[in-house]
C-alpha cells in the first residue's frame, strides 16, 4: 500500500498493477433538513469534487498522517474494495509507506489502528522514495534521491545503501503549491471567469500544460515577444451556454399584441372607475343621511362631523356637492370608455423623420452623407467619454475618483457650522461633478443616434455598423466561445518554477538547486562525486517535462569544472513506489522485517524493524518521573521534600 498525501495506491503483492488508485480524500455531504445523514464518500466515489469542496477531509497534515478517524474511513474503503470479507479482522500482512522521518507518535497511532481495530497479523513500514529508488536501481549503493511529492520535496543522500538522515533536507513546496499558485494566477488574470476557474481545472492544467523552463529568464524574454506568444500560447476553452436568439414578431403579431394590451388596459381602468364610483356613492348616501339628522339628533350629527373632520353643516354641504360632481364625472368617463371599446384600435402611424434629416435635392448628396456620419461619430465619442468617466469613477485610484472623493470630503468636513450647500446655483455644478453617473442620462443622444443610423441605412449603402445600445450586444454572439477562453502563456513556466524559487509565493525557504548544493557541501569531494553520479528523481512532480534538463544545468553551474554527474528519472514516477513495495513484499526476507502483534505489544506502537528502504528507528526519550512532595515536620514547622 502506497499511501501518499495526493493519491493512495493499493494492491496485492502477487499482482503486477495496483487494484485501487484513488485520491486520499473523504467527503460527507451536509445533512439536509428532514433527511437522513448523507453517506460518506471516499476516493473515487466522489464524482464531483467541486460540489463538496468545503466538506472534503484528508488524514494528512502536509505529508504526515494526523487525523486517524479519516484514516479509518480510508482503510474501510480499501479493505472493502479489495474483497476482504473476514469478519472482525484482516488476516493479511500489510506493507505500507510512511513519510521520511515520520514522527513516532504518528507511527504509534497507525500501528494501533491496524492491530487493534483491524487485527492485522503484522505490518511493515517503508519510505516511498526509497522504494522507488530500489525498484529502478536495485544494486546502486550511492545516490542523491530527490522525491518531489504533493506537499513536500525531500533530498535524501544514500551512502553505502543507507540513507543519511542527518544531511537530508525537506522543502515545504510541492504539487499542491503549484496548483494553488496557478489557480490564483488565472483568477487574477480572468476575473470575469472567477468561478469557472476551479482548483480541479487548475490541477488539470498543471498536469497537462505546464513544464519546467531550462533557463527561466531566457524563457521570460521569449514570452515577451508577441510572435512567440501567439505561436505558443495554450488556449483553454471554458464551458459556456449559448443563449438562443428569439425571432422578432411579425407586423401582424405586433398589431394583435397592441390590441390585446389596449384591451387589458381598458378593462383595468374600467374596473378601477367602477370601484371608485361605488365608494363615492356609498359615502354620498352616508352624508345625505347625516344631513337629515341635523334638526333632531344633534349628538349623532356632531359625531358624524367629527368622523369626517368637518366643522359645521356648511362644510358638510360642500363635501356633498364635491362628491356629486365627482360621481357625475366618473359616470361620464365610464360611458365614454364603453363607446371606445367598440372602435378598432388603429395602427400607430410610422414615425416621420425630421425634416433636417432628409436629403435635399439642391444639396450635394455626398456632402450631406458625410455630415450625417460626422454627427453620428460625435455622438459616439461623447457616449464613450461618458462611459469611460463612469468606469474611472468606479475605480479607486483614478484621478476622477480622487477628485470626487476630495469634493465629498470638503462637503462633509466637520468644521462646517451652517450647512448651506444647495442654496446657490453653483452647487448644482458641484453635484454634477461628484455624481456617480457622471452627468445626465444618455436617453436624448441615444434617440438622436437611432435617427441618424436609420437615415444612414436608407441612403448610405456602405453603412453597416451600429453604435446604439440596443444592437451593440448582438455583435458579440459570434464571439461567445472566444470570450470563454483562457490563454495560458507564461503561467506554464511560472507555476512549476516554485520548485526552484519558493519566494514567488512568499516562502523564505531555499529552492531545489540551493538545497542540493547545501546537502552536497556537507560531504567530502569523493562522496560528492559518488552522490552526483546518480541523481534520481521520483514522485509526482518529477513528471514535469524539462525537470531533468533544468537539474543538469543547475548541477553544471554548482559542480567543479569538468566534473561528471548523471540525472535519471524513475520509469514511472507516480507508481514506482508501489512497484518497489510490491517487489519488497515478494522477497523471501520479508518475514524478518514484519512487526508482529506480539512485538507491537512488547515494544510499543512506535517501533519498526529497519531495512534498506525504511526509516531509522529512534526510540522516544523516556519521560522524566513526576516529583512527589512529602511534608515533614522539623522544629515545629513543616518542610517539603521532593521524592522521585
N, C-alpha and C positions, 0 to 999 in steps of 0.2 A: 504494500500500500504506500503510494507516494502522496502524502497529504501536504499540499502547498497552500499558500495563502490565496492563490488565484484559482487553481484547479486541483481536484483530487482524482487520482488515477488508481484504480483498484482492479485486481485480477488474481487468478490462481498462478502459482509458480510453474505449473505444468503446461500453461498456455503461452503462446507467442505474443499475444497482444492483450492489453488490459480490457476487461469486460465493461468497466464503468469509467467514463471520463465526464466529470461534471464540475460546475463552479461550486466552491465551498461557501454557499450562501443558503440561508434559511429565511423563509418569509411566512408570516402568519397574518392573513388578511384581517382587517378590522371587523369587529363584531357589529353587525347591523341590528337596529332595534327590531325586536320581535323575531329574530332568527337565532339559530344556534351558532356557536363559535365556528369560524372557518377552519378548514383543515390546514395543518402546517405543510407548506410546500418546501421541498429540499431539492437543490441542484437542478436537474433537467425538468423537474415538474413545474418549475416557474416558467410559464410560457411567455410572459411579458414582464420583464424586469422593471421597465419604467413605470408600469402601473402600480407596482408595490415597492417603489424605490425607497420610500420612507419607512417601510416595515421590514426592510432587509436586515438580517443579523448575520454575523460571522463569528466563528470561535477564535479568531486571531486578533491580537493587538499587534499591529505590524506583522512580524513573522513568527510570533510566539503565541501558542495556544493559552488563552486565559479564561475563556468562557466555556466551561465544560458542560453546562446544560445544553448549549448549542452543539457541542461536540457529541453529546449523547444522541441527539436527534440525527446527526450525520451518521453515526455508527448504526443506528436503527435502519436508516435508509440503505446503507451499504450492505449489511448482513441480509436484509430482506431481499434486495435485488440480486445478491449472489446465490440465493436459493437455499440458505442455511435455515433448516426447519427444526433443528433440535430445540426442545423446549427448555428454557431456563439457562442455557449456556451455549457457547460457541466452541465446539470441540475441534478447533484447528489452531495451530501456532500462527502467530501474527508477526510479520516483519514490516515495519513501517519507518518512515523518515521522520526526523525532527530537525529543527534549525541548528545551525552551528553554534556551539557553546550554549545549548539550551539550559535555562535555569533548572536547578534540581527540583525546585518546588513544582514547576510545570510538569516535569517528567514524573514526579511522585503522584500528582493528581491523574495523569494519563494512565499510569500503571494501576492505580487504584480503581479507575473506571473500568479498565479491561479485565482485571482479575475479580473484582468484587461484583461488578454489575453484569458482565457478560461471561464470566467464568472461563476465560481462555486458559489453555494449559501452559502456554509460555509465550514470551514476546521478546523481540529483538529490535533495537533501535540503530539507525544509521543516518548519515548526513547525505542529503540528495546530491550535492555537488561531488562528493567523493564517490558515490555510487556511479554517477555518470562518468567520472574520470576512469574508474576501474573497468567500466564497460568498453570504453574506447581505447584505453591504454592499460591493458591488464599487467604488463611486465615493466612498465616505466616506474623508476624509483624516485625521480625528482621532477617536479613540475611546479608551475605557478598557476593555480586554478582561479579563474575569475567567474564566479557564479552570479549572474545577473538575474535577480528574482523580481517578484511583483512589488515588494515593499523595500527591499534592501539589496545591496550589491556587496558580495564578500570577495576578498582577495586572500586566498589560502595558499601559503607556501608548503609544498610537500617535499621533505628531505628524508631519504632512506626509507621510503614507503610510509612515513609517518608525517601527519600534518603538524605544523608548528603553531600552536595556539598563541604563543607569546608575541609572535610577529604578524599574526593575521589581523586584518582590519575589515571593518564594516562601514559602508557608506549608506546612509539612510535615504537613498534615492533609488527608485525602481520603476516598474511599468505603470503603477498607479499614479505616480507623479507626472509621468509623461502624458498619460491620458487626461488628467485633470488640467494640465497646462495647455494642451491643445484644445480642450473643451472651452477653456476660458478665452483663449486667443480668438477662436472662431465666434464666440458670443460677443466679444468686443468689436470684432470686425463686421459682424452682421447683426446689429441689434434688432432689426426687423424680424429676424428668424430666431429670436432668443429661445423660444420654447421648442422650436423644431430641432435645434442643435442639442441633443441629449447626450449624457455620458456614454450611453451604449453606441450612439453613432460616432462619437469621438473615439471610442475604443476600436471600432471597426476601421476608422481611418488610420489609426496608429498601426494596426496590423497590416493594412493593405497599401498605404500610400507613403508612409514615412521611411526615411533612411538616414544613415549616419554620413555626414559630409567628411570626406577625407581631409580637406582643408576648409575649415568653416569660413574664414574671412574671404577667401577667394570665391567660395560659393555665394556669399552675400553680395560681392561685387558683380557676379554674373547675374543674379536675380535683379539687380538694379537696372539692367539693360532691358528695354521694353520688348525687343525681339526675342530674347531668351525667355522672358516671362510668357509671351504669347505661345511660344513653342513648347514649354514645359509645364505650364500651369495645369493642375488637375481640376476639372470641372465636375462637381458632385451635384447630382440632381436631387433636390428635396421633394418629398411628396406634396402635392397640391391638388386642389379641387377646381375643375373648370366650371365656371358658372354659365349655365345655359342662357343665351340671349333670347328673350321673349320677342316674337314678331310684333310689329306695330299694328294698331287697329285700322281697319279699312274705313273709308268715309261713311259708309252705311252704318258700320258698328259704332262709330263715333256719334253719328246722329241719333241712333237708338239710345246710346248711353246718356247723351244730353237730355233726351226726352224723359228717361227714367229718373235721372237726378232731379229734373224740374218737377216731375210729378211727386216725388218723395218730399221735396221742399214745400210744395203747396200743401200736401197733407199735414206736414208738421206744423206749418203756420196756421192752418185752419183749426187744428186741434188746440193749439195754444189760444187762439181767439175765442173758441167756444168755452174753454175752461175759464178764461178771463171774464167772459160775458156772464157765465153762471155765478162767479164770485161777486161781480158787481151787482147783479140783480138781487142776490141774497142779501148783500149789505144794504141795498136800497130799501128792500122790504123791512129790514130791521129798523132803519132810520125813520121810515114812514110810520111804523108802529110806535116808535118813541115820540114822534111829533103829536100823535093823538093823546099821549099821556100828559101833555103839558098842562091842561086845565085841572085835571082831577088829582093825579098822584104825583106830587112834586118830588117825593123822595126817590121813587123809581126813575123819574125823569133825570134827576141830578146824577144818579149812578151811571146812567147811560152816557150823559155828557162827560163825566169823568173818564169813562172807559175809552171814549173816542178822543179824549183830550180837547174838549170843546168848552168854551166859557159860558155861552148863553144860547138862546133859541135862534138868534140871527146866524151864528156860526153853523148851527145845525141846518138851517135853510140853505146856506151857501154850499155845504157839503152835499146836500141832496141834489141841488142844481148841477154841481160838477159831475156827480155820478150819473145823472140822467143824460147829460151831454156825452159822457164817455160811452155809455151804453148805446146811444144812438150812432156814434161814430163806429163802434165795433160792429154793429149790425150792418152798416153800410159797407164796411170792409169785407164782411163775410159774403154779402150779396155780390160784391164786385169779384171776389175770388171764385165764387161758383160760376159766374159767367166766363171767367178767364180759363177755367178748366176745359170748356168746350172748344176753345180755339186750339189750333195746331201750332206746336212750337216751331217757330221759324228758325232756319239755319242762320247762324251769325254771318254777317257779310264779311268777305275776306278783307283783311287789313290792307288798306291802301298805303303804299309807300309815300313818304314825304315828298313834296314837290322838289325839294332841294336835292333829293337823291336820284331823281330821274334824269337820264341823259337828255340834253337839249340839242336840237338839230344844228343850231348855229355854233355850238362849241365843238372844239376838236375832240373827237371821241377818245383818242389815246391820252390826251391831257386830262380828260375827265376821269378815266380809269385810274391813271396814276395818282390823281388826287384822292380817289376813294381808297386806294391801297395805303397812301400816306396817312390818312385819317385812322384807318384800321391799325396800322403799325404803331401810331402814337398811343392809341387806347391800350394796345397790348403792352407797350413799355410802361405806361403808368400803372397798369394792373400788376405787372411783375415787380415793379418797385414797391407797391403796397404790400405784396406778398412777402417780399424779401424783408421789409421792415417788420412785418409781423413775426417772421422767423427770428430776426435779430432780437425782438422783444422777448421771445420765449427763451433765448439763450442767456446765460448768466453773465458772461464775460465780454459781450459785445459793447461797443461804445453807446449804441442806442439804449440798451438795457441799463447801463451805468448812469446815463444822463436821466433816464426816467426815475431810477432809484434816488438820484440826487435831488430831483424836484420833489419827490414824495417825502424824503427826509426833511426837506426845508419846510414843507407844508405841515408836517406832523411834529415839528420840534416842540418841546415842552415849554420853551421860553415865551411862547406867544401868550399874551394876556387876553386879547379880544380877537376871536376868530372871525375875520371879515371876508374870508375867501368866498367868492361868488357874488359879491356886491357890485363888482365892476365888470365892464365888458371885456377887459383884458384877461380876466380869469378864465374865460372860455378858451382862449388860445393855450393857456397852460393845461387845461383839461384835455384838449386835443393832443397835446404833446405826450402826456402820460397815459393816454387811453391805450389799452391793450391792443385794440383792433387797429390802432394807428390812423384813425380818421373816420370819415363817413363810410357807409356801405358802398358796394360796387354795383348796386342794382341799376342805377341810371346808365352807367357806362356799359354794363353788360347788355342793356337793351339797345343802346346805340351800336354796340359791336354786332349784335344779331342782325340789325337792319343793314349795316354795311356789308356783312357777309352774304346776306340774301341778295343784295344788289350785285355783288361781285359774282355770285353763282349764276345770275341771269345773264349778265352782259360780258363776263370775262371767262372765256373757255379755258384759260390756263390756271384759274383759281381752283385749288384742291384742298388746301389746309383749312383748319377750323380752330380758332382760339377760344371759342366760347366755352363756358363751364359745362354746358350740357353735353358737349360732344368730345371734350378733350379726353375723357376716360375711355372712349371706345377704341382709341388708337393703341391702348396698352393690352388689349385682349390677346393679340397675337404674341406678345412678349411675356405671357404669364409664366411659361416654363423657364424663360431666361431669368426672370426676377426671383425664382426659387432655386437658384443655383449657388453653390459655394465654390469659389475659386481658391483652391488650396495651393498656394505657391511656396513662399518662403517658410510657411509653417511646417512643410515636410521635413525640413532640416532643423528648424528651431526647436521643435518639441523634443526630439531624441538627443539634442545637444546637451540636455540636462545631465546626462551621464558624465560629461566632461566639464560642464560648467553649472554646478548646482546653485551658484549665486544668482542665476537668472530668475529663480523663484524665491530669493531672499535667504537661502541656506548658507550658513557660514562654513560648511564642510568643504573639504578639498574634493576635486574631481577625480575621475578614474585614473588619469595619467599621473597626477601628482601623488596619489595614494600608492600606485605601483612603484613609483620612484622612491617613496619613503620606505616601503617594505624592503626593496632591494638594498637600500643603503644600510640596512641593519645586518648585512651578511658580508663576509669577505668576498673578494673578487671571484675565487673559484666556485663558491656556492652561487653567486650571482649568475655566472655563466651557465651553471647547471640548471638553474631555475628558468632563465630566459630561453634555454634551448627547447623548452616545451611550455609555451604559454597557452593554456587550454581554456576555451570559452564554452560555457554551458548556461542553461537557464533560458527562460522565455525571451528576454531582451537580447540574447545572443543571436536571435534570428534576424535582427536588423541587418539589412544589406549595407555594406560599407564599414561595418564594425571591425572586421579583421584588418582591412587596409588602414583604417584610422589608427589602430593599435600598433601596426608595423611602423607607421610614420612617427608616432609618439615614442616608441622604443628606439627608433633610429636617432631621434634627437637626444634622448637621455643616455644612451649607451656610448661607450668609448668608440673611437674611430676604428673602423674595420672589424668591429665585433660582430659576431653572428648571433642570431636568435630565430625562433620559429613560433608562429602563431597558428594554432589549429582550432577548429570549431567542432563541437560534437556533431555526430552524424544526424542526430535528431535532438536538438537542444531541449525540447519540451518533454520528450518521452524517454530519453536515455537514462534518467534517474530511475524510472520504473524498470527499464530493461536491466540495469545494473543490480537492482534489488532482487529481480527475478533470478538472475544468474547466481547471486549470493545465496538465495533461498534453495537453489537446486544443488548447491555444493554439498559434499559429504561431511564437511566440517561444521555444518550449521548447528548441530546439536550442542556443541561446546560453547556457542555464543548466545544460546537462548536462555533467557531469565525465566526460571520455573516459578510455580506458585510457592513452593517451599522457600526458595531463595528470596522471593519477594517478602514473605512473612518474616524471614530471619534478618535480612539486611535492609529492609525498607523499600519504599516505592521509588526513591531517587536513584537506586543502584542500577547499573547496567554493566554488561560484560563488554570489554573493549575488543575491537578488531580493527582492521586497516581502514574501514570506511565508517567508523563510529567516532563519537566524541570521546574525549578523555574524561575519565570519571574522577571528580574531585569531591570527596565527602564534605558535606556541610559541616561547619565547625560546631562542636558540642556547645550548647548554650550554657552560660555561667549559672551555677546554682544560686537559688534565691537565698538571701541572708535572713536569718531568723533572729529577732530581737527578744532577749530574755531580761527582764528587770531583776536586779539583785539588790538587796538592802545592804548598805555599807554605812556604818556610823549613824544610824537613824535616817539615812537618805537612800533613795533608790537610784542606781545607775543602770544603764542599758548596755548590754554586751551583744555584739553580732556574732552568731554562731553559724558556720557553714556546714 
